[in-house]
Amino acid sequence: MNVVIPNKEELQPKPVSEGVYKAQVKMELKTSSTNKPMIQYTFTITSQGPNPMEKTIGRKVFDNPVIQDDTLWRHDIYLKAATGLQIPDIVEPGTSVTEEEFYMILKNHVEGKEVAVVVGTEVYEGVARNRVKEVKSLSV
């Protein structure tokens, strides 16, 4: 049997169809390309998408917000979607915590929870890929 070598674009996974999916959250503390601490949110899709011919269960979409004062709102949205709580509900306002402590506080509340993820697509360097547009509570 012979294997036909595809071009680079064909090696890229096809993005899932745009839509709203149930997804389970996994989190990992990483460093961004600009050397800033970030949380990689991995949303593993647990529901079938709008196209019944497309396998979506088990597929993953990602978001990677950095941890800094002006981006805490993004982490707060994910916390609220997963738990109904906001950051000031779990950490006393005015408290100073390290990036690692902040990550662990969020992880203890968010990881493993199921949320609704609004998935879109964007083209980056000529390749279509998924983008997390919004994260909402399943009860909304």
N, C-alpha and C positions, 0 to 999 in steps of 0.2 A: 504494500500500500504506500502511495506517495502522499506527501503533505504539501499543500500549496501555501507558500509563505505570503501572508497578507501584507498590505501596506500599513503604515503606522496608525492611520485613522481607523482601520478595521480592527486593530488590536485593542482599541479603547472600548471599555464597556459602554453599551448604549444606555443613555439615561432613561429612568423610568418616566412614564407619561406624567405630565403636569396634573396635579390634583391634590386632594386631601387624603392622607393616609394615617392609620393608627400606627404608632411606632413605639418601640421600647428604647429607653435612653441608656447609653453607656458613656462614661466620661473618662478622659485621660489628660493629665497635666503634661503639656509639651512646651516647646520654645518655638516662637514664630520665626519666619525668615528674616525678620528685623531684630531678632534676638530678644524678644519680649515674651514673658510668660503668657501662655494662652491655655484655654481649655478646649480640647477637641471633643465636641459632642457628636457621638455616633448614634444615629437614629436607625434602628433595624425595623424595617416595615413588617407589620404583623397583620395587615389586611390586604385584600385583593384590590387593585386599582380599577380605574374606570374602563380599561380595555381588558375584557375577559381573555383575550388571546395572549396577553403579556403576563409573565410570571413576576409578581412583585413581592410576594411574601418571602422574607429573608434578605431582600435587597437592602442596601445601606445608603443613607445620605448623611452628609456631614456639615457641621458648622464649626468654625474655629475662632471665636472671639478672644481677643487678648484680655488680660486682666489689668485694668488701669481705671482710674477714677471716672473717666468719661465714657467707659464702655460697660460699667456695672449694670446699666439698664437692660442690656441684652441678657445677662446672666439672670437678672431679676425676672424677666419674662419667662425664662425656662423654668425657674423655681416656681413661679406662680402657676404655670400650666401644669406642672407635675404635682403640686401640693396644695395650691390655693394660698400659700404663704408668700410673703415678700421678704427681701433681705433684712429690713429692719425688724421683722417679726422673729428672726432667728439669731440676729447679732445686734447687740445694743448699739443704737446710733452713736457715732463718735468714737467707737472702738477701733483701734488700729490692729490689723492682722496682716501676717505675711501672705504672699500669694499662695504658698503651700497650705496655710491654714484656711484661707478663703476657699480654695479648691476642695479641701477635705470637708469643710462645713457644707458646701453645696452638694458634694458627692453623697454624703450621708443622707441627704434629703431627696435627691433627684434620681440617682442611678437606680435602674431597674424599674422605674415607673413608666407607665404608658401615657402617651400624649397624642394629640392630633398635629401632624406636620403638614404644612402647605408647601408643596414642592413645585418649583418652577425649573426652567432651564435657561442657561446662558451659554454664550460662546466665548471660550477662553483660548487664546492662541490657536484659533481655527477649529477647535474641537468643542462640540456640544457637551455640556455636563449639567448635572443637577445643582440646584441652589435651594437652600432652605429659605423660604420667603417669610414664613410665620410659624410659630408654635403656639398651640392653644390647648386648653384643658379639654378632655373628652366630655366633660359634663356641660360644656357650653353649646 
